[in-house]
Amino acid sequence: MPLFTILTLFPEALEPYLEVGVLGLARRRGLVQTRLVDFRDWTRNRHRSVDDRPFGGGPGMVLRPEPIVEAIEWIEREWGPHRKLALCPSGEPFEQAHAQAWSLEERLLLLCGRYEGFDERIFWEHDIDRISIGDFVLSGGELPALCIVDAVTRLVPGALGDDRSAAEDSFQDGATLDHPHFTRPRVYRGHAVPEVLMGGDHAAIDAWRRKQAQERTSARTRPPRAGDT
């Protein structure tokens, strides 16, 4: 059973999402565990501050090493060694292949950054992979951490109502997007469901879905043309 430990300053912001949908169901079924740890509990000053001004000057504040390093060490004493991930813009882009690999890990520790980021000595003390969910900047690593926990949990056997749902997701084969989906009503505002999906010919349906997935993938990855917005 995978254990996700999230090191954050805002555990109360994460708990509601972990309680609902696929994640909440997987937790209730005992398929995954989640633990939220506030690294502010490892501060040593009366104000419980976890950040300070950067050496060398510049804007913003930097997360101090002591509370994060000591929180990691406490977590691994309590629950065992974790695969450690730091959510930050400088990290390797998160892809479905990561989710597939990490779904086999026994324990994942996700460090949620804040402010201008982590004191670099955190990475000198521990083997931590830096991961990003895209080339943009958020206020912290909490949303990326939830993205990763959600993506990995979907691949845990039994987490979805039908395990084929995960096997047929976009990117699950490495590159191809998912095909279009349709449900009732058969006609909505003049738009009818493609006839091939109504005929019961499963070979024809599979071929149509593969073609649609390939076309959707090609359209997404083609170079932008003049006039594109």
N, C-alpha and C positions, 0 to 999 in steps of 0.2 A: 504494500500500500504506500504510494508516494506521500511524502511529507513536504509541504511547502511552508517554509519559514520566511516571513517578510519582516525585514528590519526597517522601521519607519518612525517618523515623528508623529504620524497621524493614524494610528490604528483604528480610531473610531470612524474615519472616513472610508476605510476598506471593508469593515465587517458587513455593512448592509449588502454590498454586492456579492460577497462570498456566501450569503445566506439564500440567494435566489437562483432560479433557473438551473442550468446544468451543474454549476458549481455546488449550489445548495443541495441538490439531489444526490450528487456524488458524495458529498460529506455525510449526509444522512444515511446513505447506504454503506458507509464505511469503506468506500473505494479510494478516497484521498483524505488527508488530514491537512489542516492549515493552522499555523500559529502566527500571531501578530506580536512583535516585540518592539517596544518603544525604547530606542537607544538613549533617550534622554535620561533613563533610569541609571545610566552609568556615568553621569556627570559628577563633578567634584566641587562645584561652586554653588553658593547659596541661591544664585539666580537660575540654576539648571540650564545654563546656556551651552549649546553644542557647537557654536560657530565663533569665528574671530576674524579680524581683518587680515588680508593677505600680506605676507612678507613681500617687500618690493613695491608695495603700493598698488593702486588700482581700485576700481569700483567693486562693490558687493562684499560679501562675506564668504568664508570657506569653512566647510565642516571640519571640526577638529578630529585628530586621529584617535585620541584616547577612548571616547565613549563607544565609537564604532568597533575598534579593534577588541576592546574588552567585552563588548556585547557578543561579538562573533565567538570569542573564546568561551564565554559562558554557554552559549547555545550549543556549541559542539561538545562541551563537557556534559551537558544535560541530555542531548538527543543524538549525539554521534556526528561523525564527519558529514559535511554537506558539499555538494557541488555549488560553488559560490558565484553569483552573478551580480554585477553592479550596473544599475540602469542609468546611463548617461549618454549625452549626444555624441561623444567621441567613440562610442562602442561599435562593435561589429553589427551590421544590420541583422535584425531578427528575421528568420525565415521559417517556413514550415519544416524544413529539415532539422532545425534546432528543436522544434517542438517534438518531432518524432524521436530524436535522440534522447531528449530529456524526459520523455515519458517512461523511459527505462531506468531512470535514476531513482535511487531509494529516497534521497533527500536533496532538496534544492533550497538554497538560501538566496533571497533576493534583497539587495541593498538599494533602498530608495534615496537617491540624492536630493539635495536641496541647495538653494542659494547659488554660488558660483561653482559648486561641486565639492569633491572630496580632496582632503589633504593627500598628496601622492603617496605618503608613507604608509597609508592603509594597504596599498597594493604591494609595498615592499615587505610587509609583515605576513600577508596571506595571498595564496594563489586565487585570484579573483578574475573572472572573465568580464570584460566590459561589453555591454549589449545596448543597442539603440533600437527603437522601433521606427525610426525615420529621421530624415534630415530636417528636423524642426525642433524648437525648444519649448519645453513645458516647464511649469513651476516646480515640478518635482518628479520623482520616479514612481509614484504610487500608481498612476494610470498605466504606464508601461508594465509594471509588475502584475497588475490585474490582467492585462492582455496576455502575458506569458502564462500565468496560471490557468487562464481560461483555455488558451490554445493547447496546452499540454494536457489538461484534464479531459478534453474531448477525445483524446487518443487512448485514455485508460479504458481497458475492456469493461463494458457494462455501464460506462458513464452516460452514453446516449441510449435512447430507446431501441435503436437498431444500429449495431456496430458498422453496418454498411454506410451509414451517414458520414462517418469520419473517413472511411476508405474512399468515398467519392467526393470529398470536399475539394474546393479549389486548391491547387498547388500540391495535392497529396502525391501526385505522380512526379513531382519535381518542377513542373513549369506550367501546366495547362490550367486555365480557369474552369470553373464549373459551367455547365450548360444552363440555359434558361429553364425556369420551372413554372408550371401552371397548375391551378386547382379550380374548384367551382367558384363562380358559375362558368358554364361552358362559353357563354358570350357575355361580355361586359362592355357596355357603351359602344357597341358595334365591333368590338375586337374579339374575334373567335380564337379559341385554342387551336393550334396547328392540327390539322386533320390526322397527321401521322400518329399523334399521341392517342387518338381515339379508336384506332383500328384493331388493336390487340396483337399486331405483328411485332414481337419483341426484337427480332433482328433488325427490322426497319427502324424501330424506336431507338435502339442502341446506335445504329449508324447515324441517324439524325442528330442525336445528342452529341456524338463525337464530332460531327461536322460543325455543329453550333459552338461547341467548346473551342475548337480550333480557330474558328472565325473570330470569336470573342477575344481569344488570346492574341491573335494577330492584330486585331484592331487596337488593343491596348498597348502593344509593344511597338507599333509602327512609328517612325519619326514623325513629328508634328509637321503639318502642311501649312502653307500660307493661308491665312484666314481662320485657322483653328483658334479657339479661345480656351 
